[in-house]
Amino acid sequence: MKKIFLLIALLCSVFAAFPVLAVDNAVLRGRITDTQNQPLPGATISIPDLRISAIAGADGTFKFSQVPTRGAALVQVSYIGYQTITRTINFSSPGDLDFVLKASVIEGREVVITGTASSSDNRKNSTSVTTVSKDDLLYRPSTNLMDALSRVPGVSQVTTGPAISKPVIRGLSYNRVVTLNNGVKQQGQQWGDEHGVEIDQYSADRVEILRGPASLMYGSDALGGVINILDGLPAPEGTLRGEFLTNYATNNGMTGNSLMLQGNENGLVYKVRGSYKNAYAYKTPTEYVPNSGFNETNFGGQIGLNKKWGYAHLDASSFRTRIGFYDPERNEDGQLINEDGEPFTKSENKDRTLAYPQQDIRHYKIALNSNILLGEGSLKATLGYQHNLRRELEEPGEDPALFLNSYTYSYDLKYSFKNFNGWSPVVGVSGEFIHSLNTSGEEQLIPDFDSRTFGAFAFIKKTWDKSTFNAGARIDYRKMTGKAFEGEESSFGAFSNQFNRVSGALGYTYEFNDALSFKANAGSAFRAPNIAELASNGVHEGAFRYEIGNADLKPEQSFQFDASFDYQNQYVSASLGGFANIINNYIYYRADGETIEAQDRKFPVFRFVQDDAFLRGVEAMLTLHPVHYLHFENSFSYTRATNRATKESLPFIPAATLRNELRFEPEVRGTKHSYISVGIDNFFKQNKVDSFEQSSSGYTLLNAAVGTTLKLSKKQDITLYVAGKNLLNKAYYDHLSRFKPGRLSEEEPTLGIYNQGRNVTFGVTLPFTIKN
């Protein structure tokens, strides 16, 4: 802990000296208008690589006062009702900074992608990336961040009730999907079925979802894709502003509240946020699910400098959640009962005080992000420290039955060279050290272990008028060392494994015209086995099984190709893409009916094995905008995954999904951005399952929403919305729900518990400005 703070203090001292060492300051001015030369007050212009933004005034003009006098960066200009545009600006000769936006009934969306080797317009980026805005995260009913993202084609979730969701991208999850927050790879025991993502849902300003292998940038674990959660840009200079948001969900009484304040004084930026969520037991169409409530408390803050030499931001966050758990048991009448054999009462199910057993999870994070202009290029650096504590509590006042305590130290450095004749080279190194302990507890599922990782990559992109080409290569090394342990319930032998791999990627994009574009990407990726796969030996309480690892597992190696066509004009937005992914040494667990007696009961045995796998699928989107007030959005995704050795299906592959939504956006005096929407989500039958899985029936859910932004005064707005999910109270089992019926062994069938029934969310968002 002391080392990370000393390193941060040293780097902060270096950054503080940069105003003396770096280039002179400059002021950039410009104007944003429409095609009729009318100003667009309120339009936003941002430079993501410098983490700065400005708002156009009443006459459409804007000004940046903290920019360098050399180098180049991508600028994005956006305004509701107009097409978003991007332009690369050379600071030594910026030229004409007047921007003309074309009117469009298609919503203005951010098109600059930052989670790749270099920031770029998404049309010139060969990988498949979808951006989810803050509005989409807030105004669609969801119980956590990953639940909100699961509407993106190719993205789904493994759920343990409404409190816990794990992202799935094209059929791959757990340690095959990297989650980034504030530039730091989230490390919070992702190997567990019932281990969610410890990130404040309300802190996300937008999310970039990279579908497909991303080991070139992120090394091991990015075999399936990346969830890049991005905080909002700092406030424009001279501004002090904030937001308050609150919502309430009827199904489980979930209340969520968040308050944020941020400011910028002459390049000194700061932000604070506090959030709280609380819920009682959720209700299916037939019953309450006992002790499925949760509460969550989050605090976060940022302080940093935006200067002529670049920026340096220090972020800190504290996440804590307590989640109730229930081992389902029914009486002869089919009612869920407690340990005394009695049905739960309504007052017990609506009690916000959690019963036992429960999880107590805490995650602390510090991240130092910077982009420093060095020579003719720039150096992006991210240093991270994370402390994750996971307690499983059986009874009040007793020591935790399981207590995992991990420390993660990480770094990521990327240097972008000056562009020359359309060539953009980038080189980088990254690494992390993880120290994980079983601090206390009578149960141990995994041993104490250390993990050391190092990687280095080189990437280059060539841009022509209509096409781009990129290529990159990376080498990675990981060493896993497990400690020996001998206990009453479990034992582990010492081991030390080393893994290394070379991966690479090739990509190409072509813009036929302003409307139609094509992108293709071929890449390899790898994933080293995680600690549970290598060395688990014990009862996994939240999963109700006995897991046995395999220290002889080899790294997974993926070879994937994907391609897509995108079309967008004033009235139509469409995309069609497909992928094929060959994975050698794919790791999964297999149950063959064996049981082990532990803790006075029998548990089915799940052993980690590996075979070769093949995944393929399609993803499509079609949005029609016949007139500015009518939008018809449709999406479809399908993934098929087979074991190449056994010819059987792989486990935990999501069902095909078709989503349709019709949205009406009337113009109402005194309001803006008003909408009424009706949506239908169709989930198809999933009968392509592994031998121990249960197939799932298809089902259809009806959703609806209404919302508007009221103008309380000339400078003050308030957004109100109501969103309903599963309005017909359909009883269904999502295929990736861990509560769906199945059979773990002949002696131990699992009890089916339906997914959440009808849920209506009421929400209010109040942005405010104290100083402008």
Secondary structure, 3 states (H helix, E strand, C coil): CHHHHHHHHHHHHHHHHHHHHCCCCEEEEEEEEECCCCECCCCEEEEHHHCEEEECCCCCEEEEEEECCCCEEEEEEECCCECCEEEEEECCCCCCCEEEECECCCCCCCCEECCCCCCEEHHHCCCEEEEEEHHHHHHCCCCCHHHHHCCCCCEEEEEECCCEEEEEECCECHHHEEEEECCEECCCCCCCCCCCCCCCHHHCCEEEEEECCCHHHHCCCCCCEEEEEECCCCCCCCCEEEEEEEEEECCCCCEEEEEEEEEEECCEEEEEEEEEEEECCCECCCCECCCCCEEEEEEEEEEEEEECCEEEEEEEEEEEEEEECCCCCECCCCCEECCCCCECCHHHHCCCCCCCCEEEEEEEEEEEEEEEEECCEEEEEEEEEEEEEEEEECCCCCCCCEEEEEEEEEEEEEEECCCECCEEEEEEEEEEEEEEEEEECCCCCCCCEEEEEEEEEEEEEEECCCEEEEEEEEEEEEEEEECCEECCCCEECCEEEEEEEEEEEEEEEEECCCCEEEEEEEEEEEECCCHHHHHCEEEEHHHCEEEECCCCCCCEEEEEEEEEEEEECCCEEEEEEEEEEEEEEEEEEECCCCEEEECCEEEEEEEEEEEEEEEEEEEEEEEEEEECCEEEEEEEEEEEEEECCCCCECCCCCCCEEEEEEEECCCCCCEEEEEEEEEEEEECCECCCCCCCCCECCEEEEEEEEEEEEECCCCCEEEEEEEEECCCCCCCCCCCECCCCEECCCCCEECCCCCCCCEEEEEEEEEEEEEC
